[in-house]
Amino acid sequence: MPFGRMCGIFLFLSTCLISFMPPCDGGNILVFPVDGSHWINMKILLEELHARGHNLTVVRASNSWYIDENSPLYTSISLEMDVGMEDFFDVFVKENIRAQREGASSLTVFKLIKDFLVMITEAHRLWAEAVGRIFEDKNMVKSLLDSKFDLVLTDPALAPGVVVAKYLKLPIVLNVRWIPAGEGHYLIAPTPFSYVPTPGSGLTDKMNFIQRVKNILYHLVIEYQQRFLVGPAYSALCDKYIEGGCTISSLLQESDIWLYRSDFVFDFPRPTMPNVVYIGGFQAKPAQPLPADLEEFVQSAGEHGVIIMTMGTLVNALPEDLTEEFASVFAKMPQKVIWKHKGKRPSSLGNNTLIVDWMPQKDLLGHPQTKAFVAHGGTNGVQEAIYHGVPVLGIPLFFDQFDNLLRLQERGAGKILELAHANSHTFEQALNEVLYRDSYRQNIQRMSRLHRDQPMSPMDQATFWVEYVIRNKGAPHLRTEAYKMPWYSYHSLDVLLSLMTAVTFLLCSTFAVLRFLCCRHRKKSKTKQH
């Protein structure tokens, strides 16, 4: 075909495709992220929005852990904070690991929950104070108003973004899986505790009676967290600065779109709502070529392949004794091992193991030589493993990691090794099982096929709905107003009580009439006898 004709056809097809895309001028977006691993996936979304011509302004702590003050992607607003998030997590992580290794007794579980609640409460208090300083700074408020933002994009694991959005009267898009207390669905969608497991409970969607009791008890902990720990941190802000007052729950329920970092290939089926858009795996991308030295190391593994190991962004190193045991197991394996580890170099390290400070995780997961992924079970890593079809040996440490890995284990695509039971023997046994039992790879590759089998990529869905809110100045038609109903009306208890009262009145009236007729009949009978 002549080159000119090919160009003509290409231009024609391009014009047709563009004409079917809804127009959206570059929007002006105010972003309230959460630091740490949450920022990693928020930044991926911001990169795509920036590439599509949107102007981004990111609110960050002045001592931010991950969020740079200067970036080609966004303009930043830095808020002074007394304590950095890294300080909170560092202490909590060390205590959590120590407590788990002592054994998962009831006392240990209680202590872990208590420490978590204390840490989260303090984080919310600090951010509530920071937002108060924004509202008291007249120049800052004027600057925000003059910027004429189209919407607020925020991660609601911490809640300052939704308070500021309410104050500025802006639509809200949530980049969400977690809210200040628990999992996002609980605030907006029906949640039957008979088959919807509460985060942290370690349960699946198949529960017996005792497990359902446990599920409700865990939910009560979340309710306590919301009502008595997190909620009060923002109450003064709502009462002082928001006309008519508010609660964090009501602000989240008013949000226009929930970009939900999960999907039902990964999660258990449950009721949902029309303004929840599932973007699980949106950060996953096809693998890029590895750096030359790393590619050479991977190829040197031959037919045995490669194992990769990382414990995420919050953990630089496991306890030294456990690190030594893991290193000794790796040294015996025929595979090559790439291990992200920043602690003391293990003395038992084998020649087959490469220690790195950082690894191109998605590119290694997408490499055909990668046979297993040893990980802590963070959402990003688990979803990238699903996308690339690599079985997981999970060693959960805290937060949602056990629940994430449990979903893989239930589908036969991964195995959990709890920290309390981790040693050289259990680690070697679990690793060999994941490597050599074919069902693990088959099951996660099936999950990968299901995840990819959708009409629009998760990232395209995310950007479409952000732009949808900009074009339409919100999406209230997708949002239920049920949260404005009293709890007894929501559950129709007032209707049920009214019906029961009516039925009771009818039955009592009928009984009274029958009794009256019977008594009258008896009196007549006695009169006749006399």
C-alpha positions, 0 to 999 in steps of 0.5 A, spaced: 500 500 500 502 506 498 505 510 504 501 516 502 494 512 502 496 509 509 497 516 512 490 518 509 487 512 512 491 513 519 489 520 519 481 518 518 481 513 523 485 517 528 479 523 527 474 518 528 477 515 534 478 522 537 471 525 535 468 519 539 471 521 545 468 526 550 471 533 550 474 535 557 479 541 557 484 541 562 482 541 569 484 544 575 485 539 581 487 540 588 490 533 591 490 531 598 494 525 598 496 520 604 504 519 605 508 512 604 505 507 600 499 510 599 502 516 595 506 511 590 499 509 587 496 516 587 502 519 584 501 514 578 494 517 577 497 524 577 502 522 572 496 520 567 492 526 569 498 530 568 499 527 561 492 529 559 493 536 560 490 537 567 493 542 572 495 539 579 496 542 586 498 537 591 497 539 599 503 535 603 506 536 610 513 540 610 516 534 613 513 529 608 516 522 607 515 521 600 512 527 597 517 531 594 516 539 594 518 540 587 515 536 582 514 537 574 507 534 575 504 538 580 505 545 584 505 543 592 502 547 598 506 545 604 503 545 611 508 545 617 507 538 621 510 537 628 511 530 627 512 526 620 508 520 618 515 516 618 516 517 625 509 514 627 510 508 622 517 506 624 515 505 632 509 502 630 512 497 625 518 495 630 513 494 635 508 490 631 513 485 628 516 484 635 509 482 638 507 478 632 514 474 633 512 473 641 506 469 639 499 471 637 495 470 643 489 474 645 493 479 649 498 480 643 492 481 639 489 486 643 495 490 644 496 490 637 489 493 636 490 498 641 497 501 638 494 501 632 488 505 634 493 510 638 497 511 632 491 512 627 488 517 632 494 521 633 495 522 625 488 524 625 489 529 630 495 532 627 492 533 620 485 536 623 490 541 627 493 543 620 487 544 616 485 548 622 491 552 620 489 553 613 482 556 615 485 561 620 490 563 614 486 568 610 491 569 605 491 561 604 484 561 604 484 567 598 489 563 594 485 557 594 478 560 592 482 564 587 485 558 584 478 556 582 479 548 583 474 544 579 475 538 584 478 535 590 482 528 589 483 525 595 485 519 599 480 518 605 485 514 609 486 521 612 480 526 612 483 533 611 481 533 604 474 532 604 473 537 610 477 542 605 473 540 599 466 541 603 469 548 606 471 550 598 464 547 596 468 543 591 466 536 588 470 530 591 473 524 587 476 519 592 482 515 591 480 510 596 480 503 599 481 505 606 477 510 610 478 513 617 475 507 620 475 501 616 474 499 609 470 504 604 464 500 602 461 500 609 459 507 609 455 507 602 453 500 601 449 495 604 454 490 608 451 484 610 456 481 616 453 474 614 458 474 608 462 480 608 468 480 612 470 485 616 478 488 615 482 485 620 478 479 622 482 474 617 475 471 615 473 470 608 466 470 605 464 463 608 463 464 615 460 459 620 456 461 626 462 463 631 466 466 625 460 471 624 460 473 631 467 474 631 466 478 624 461 483 628 466 484 634 471 486 629 466 491 626 464 494 633 472 495 634 471 499 627 465 503 629 468 505 636 474 507 632 470 512 628 465 514 633 470 516 639 477 516 636 477 519 629 470 523 629 472 527 635 479 529 631 475 533 626 468 535 630 471 542 632 473 543 625 466 541 622 463 545 628 467 552 627 468 552 619 462 548 616 456 551 615 450 547 619 456 542 621 458 535 619 461 529 620 467 525 617 462 520 615 457 524 612 462 528 608 465 521 605 458 519 603 457 526 600 463 524 595 461 524 588 466 518 585 469 513 589 475 510 585 476 504 588 483 500 588 480 493 588 476 489 584 472 482 584 477 478 581 481 480 587 476 481 592 470 477 595 463 479 592 459 484 596 453 489 594 456 496 591 453 502 589 453 506 582 458 511 584 463 506 586 468 505 580 473 499 581 480 500 579 484 495 582 491 494 578 490 501 575 498 502 577 500 495 573 503 496 567 507 491 562 514 490 564 519 494 561 526 491 559 531 490 565 537 494 566 543 490 563 546 488 569 540 485 572 538 482 566 544 478 566 543 476 573 536 474 571 538 470 565 544 466 569 538 463 573 537 458 567 531 454 567 530 454 575 528 462 574 528 467 579 525 469 586 524 476 588 523 478 595 521 485 598 517 487 604 515 494 602 516 501 603 515 501 610 520 495 612 527 496 611 529 489 614 526 484 618 529 482 625 536 479 624 535 472 626 530 471 621 534 475 616 539 470 617 534 464 617 531 466 610 538 467 607 540 460 609 534 457 605 535 462 599 542 459 599 540 452 598 535 454 592 537 452 585 533 459 583 537 466 583 534 470 588 533 478 588 532 481 595 530 488 597 534 489 603 537 495 607 539 492 613 545 488 615 548 483 610 546 476 612 552 472 614 549 466 611 547 469 604 549 465 598 552 466 591 545 466 588 542 471 592 543 479 590 541 484 595 539 491 592 536 497 595 531 498 590 528 493 585 524 495 579 518 490 582 513 491 576 518 489 571 521 483 575 514 481 576 513 481 568 519 477 567 518 470 564 524 468 569 520 470 575 517 464 578 515 466 585 514 473 589 516 473 597 512 479 599 509 482 605 502 483 602 501 490 600 495 492 595 500 494 590 504 488 590 499 483 590 495 487 584 501 487 580 503 479 582 495 478 579 497 482 573 503 479 571 501 472 574 506 470 579 504 466 585 506 469 592 508 467 598 506 472 603 509 474 610 504 479 612 506 484 618 500 489 619 494 493 616 491 490 611 496 485 609 493 479 612 487 480 608 490 481 602 494 475 602 488 471 604 484 473 598 490 470 594 490 464 598 483 462 598 483 462 590 489 458 591 494 463 588 498 464 594 500 462 601 501 465 607 506 464 612 505 468 619 511 471 622 509 468 629 511 461 625 516 463 620 523 460 621 528 456 616 524 450 616 517 453 615 520 458 610 523 453 606 517 448 606 512 454 604 517 457 598 518 450 595 510 449 595 509 455 592 515 454 587 513 446 585 506 445 586 503 447 579 496 449 582 499 456 584 501 458 578 495 456 574 490 459 579 494 466 579 495 466 571 487 465 571 486 471 575 491 475 571 486 473 565 480 475 568 483 481 571 485 483 564 479 481 560 475 488 561 473 493 556 477 499 559 483 499 563 483 501 570 487 507 569 482 509 563 476 508 568 480 512 573 481 518 568 475 518 565 471 519 571 475 524 574 474 528 567 466 526 568 466 530 574 470 536 572 465 536 565 459 535 569 461 539 576 460 533 580 456 526 580 450 527 585 445 523 581 450 517 582 450 518 590 445 515 594 441 520 599 440 514 604 446 517 609 441 523 611 436 518 613 435 516 621 438 509 622 431 506 624 428 509 617 434 506 613 433 499 616 425 500 616 424 499 623 419 505 623 415 501 618 416 494 621 413 497 628 407 501 625 405 494 621 406 490 627 402 495 631 397 495 626 397 488 626 397 487 633 391 492 634 387 488 628 388 482 632 386 485 639 380 488 636 378 481 633 379 478 639 375 483 643 369 483 638 369 475 639 370 475 646 364 480 647 360 476 642 361 469 646 360 473 653 353 475 650 351 468 647 353 465 654 348 471 657 342 469 652 343 462 654 343 463 661 337 467 661 333 462 656 335 456 662 332 461 667 
